[in-house]
Amino acid sequence: MPPPLIPTSIQRHQKHNQPFAADSRNFYVRVILLALFGTLVFFQLLSSSTETPTFLSEPLQHAEAPQQQQQLPPPQQVSDLPPEIFIANTTVITPSTATRIPNIVHFVHGLKDPDPQLDLIHYLAIKSAHDVLNPTKIYFHYHYLPHGEWFDRARLFLTLRHVELPTKIYNNSVDGYAHRADIVRLDALLEFGGIYMDMDLLSLKPFAPLLDAHFVMGEEGQGGWSGLCNAVILARPNAPFLQRWRATYKTFDQRNWNHHSVVLPGILAKYFPDEVCVLGYKAFFWPLWDKKGLRTMYLEKSYGFEENYGIHLWESAARVNLMKGITVDVVRTVDNSLYCEIRRFLREKGEGTERDEGCVILERTQRPDRLVGHWPLLPPGPDTPITDPLRLSDISGNHLSGLVRQGTFADPVTATAPTLHLNGRDSYIFLPLPTKLNLTDLTVSFWLQVPAHYTKEGAVALMLHTDHIKVNLETHLDQSLSFAIRTLLYGVNTSPDDDDAFSSGRLDVPAGPHPVNDGSVHHYALAISHRRSRLTLYVDGSVALSSVAWRPPNPEAVVRGVWIGSPEPEDRNYQDPWDEQRCLEGTVRDVRVWEREMGVDEVRGVVEEGWDEGVREEEEEEE
């Protein structure tokens, strides 16, 4: 059945009026009326499309993303439009009398669990909105009222508003809590106007420059390839774009997860560009929810959020692994891109909001010896809380503290044994690096003890990665367990017909004869020089593996970090269970990284020096 050809009125909370029934006696009358109506709509859209929207009271560096307007077809072809566009186009708009977007904030929570609690991150979303946006009111729309410590703290800022659970919209079933929340937010904005934000969206700077617009959304993904994300919506009451959008829920199908919430507003914006201000992808939704984006926020210390109005934490993607165990102490002590930015919302009045020294984003090492970082991997002091993840201090002076997940420290710590045990299941160490460090010249040094008779194949002791390659030092089981070097390529041309192509096989280095499962402590140093086409693994100061033809593509690409005990998920995402098959059990001590290729004599010097002497020297320099 084709979509209706007669415009319908849009009344919130009510079904649309039905089109006139077919009546052959009035056929010609209906055709004439339809043609007249279509002509009026066409010329109205044509005249409005020539105007350039100017919504903002002041220019923004990344404000309006360039929009490519989609032309509506001539009147006789209107019925050929996609159903949602036809519905949006034929919706009779109730004029909005508001002159600005009101500075009212809306949160929606408590639509799923009859006994909900507010998490720390949810509290920070409310607290940041209160502190940064200075709203006249913060509505908290709920069906089941939360409880607990964080809700008690947040309640001071909130105006509570109970809502019924929407189970139908235009006779379409709505069963999932996420889709119900989509409807609640649209209805709240139609009635009150204001600023809607998800509970994992933290405000970073005032939205005042945006409040002169009629309706504002931000791109999800560069160029908005995923659509316009409804985790942040700014709207005047009864905004025309909002009326059209809600009307399209006539075609809602809850099996299509993000079609109406993200994809469709992006499509509508191309047909009705004068009714929406589209912000660029960095306004709210960058870094993204993919591996690179989540790693940038939760592991690296590489992004400063200078262009962001807010941060979307992508809770559903990060909760399983990256947000697991998050506490006030974790936010205050672990120096990653995200926590460095949001810990200010945990400070009391008078403590200041400036970034900690450990949160400075470093481009290059500041040391003449090119030492990038030195992590002794010693247990924290008695006054330092034990958290998971746990901060790993860098004593090089470059302030590149790392973190460990599911690690345990030796007790007692001795001068002759490694200190930090990784369980081989879900433990890993991540160490951030300067944002301009690449594979031109690099050395990583560490001490490792693998259990005697350990036999796991493909377990990763060390991983370095850029946006184009991953270099794994991983186990290979033959007559004994030893290390091999595997180089994985992605995002590059690997065609065998191309003389300039690269293949992982050419860059791999087969396992050597040195056993790693003899129960002894060994020193390992991986030295890389792309300039010299050289890659060398030293074991206890001697060459164990080497290649003089190691020239992977894109050597200028930034090294994103050092992983020890596990690689970044390869065939899985961060929200999936951790890949235990790739984790190495072992005990580690004293990791160092230099921005230079070290030769055999220098490596032997590190071995002879040992970890205690190195730690004492670095601590003296720190003092």
C-alpha angles and dihedrals in degrees: 000000000000119000117269116278098203118079117248130209120248113226116170116240091014134092118254117261111260121246119255115280118254112270118175092199090064095039097117093043091054092048092053093047092048092050092050092048093046091050092052092049092047095052092043091054092043092054094045093048091064092061121090111224115234106186104149125089090211133016120267124206094229100013114125116028113219109267126206106211117226111221116228114231125250116283095262090058098045091106089061092067119110107274095250093049091048090051092047091047095050097044113117105232122223106217117247114229096194117109096201141016105269116240092242121130125213129199125179121205142144100050097123118033117052088214105041127175129199115238127215091258091052090052091051090052090056094040093050092049089051095047100039105032098036091209124193089230139003111210116205107198111198143156097192111036113231124228139189138082098306095047090049089055094046096045091079089069099043141092104205119221121181116215134187119243109259107227097167137032117186088342091305115127119246111192107149119084092226092057090045089054089051090059095043091054094050092049093047092051093046090054103037107011118212138107121325118195134175118244091252095053115102122198117231106174137010119286092210095116089059099051096085091067124092095228133358134194134160132232119255106216129002108311089006092277090160095043133247112321116229093207085099123032127166117191145159113237109279092005109187094233089051091051091052092046094052091047090059089066085087084088095042116146114181091206088073099075104201104007098108096030102048114359099046099050087053090055094044091052090063092054097042105030095153091062099054138050108213116203122207123262094264095059096085112336106058128133090045131225095259125101094271093048096047091046090050091055105035104030113018127063095215110106126071103188092227092147097041125105086190145351124243106206095199090225096183091056098039103038099083097057117353099044095035111124095010111167137159089266091053092052091047098048111028109083108212130134094267103041092045088058101044104037089088088075090063094055122103123236112287095025093102130234102240118126118263119252088247090059097063109121107234122210099183136005113271094212125101091220088058092238106160102185141350118199113181091188093220122156116265121261123271093263094051116094117238108237137169109253092038126199116246110205122229113214097187093095092246093101096230100146113177134197141235128211121208093353125149128201126228114255112235104023110222133193093242105047138064116258114207118066122204115200100217092237113071104344123117142156120222121192120188122222137203113285095242099044113121140169096271090104124353141148129191119193129187144150118236138180117194118194116264114265092012109161110179111141119217096013112153119230096174135010130185119183143180128183088275109035143025121208112203128191098201141163125265121192118212120126087333136007111266139155127267129179118236123187118200120198127202135166092025136099109267099170111145089216092064114085090207094049123114130217129198090231093062091051098046120101115210121235118276132219097263110110117221097189100066092108093245129123112252134185116228128191124181110198121190131187116172089179089062096035087238135139122174135179115202121197115195090341098310130102110260102164131011145167128191093188099058106131111143120183125270099020089174091066114115118257103237099203150306119271120195124188095009139029125235107273108282107183094019139057129241091258092058125086110280115266102248092182090072097046121102123215113221147111119258137196139177112006120193133178127197129190091227139065110260121213128219095270093053092047091050088051090057091049093049092046092054124196102286095058091047092050092050092051094049093046090052090052090049090053 
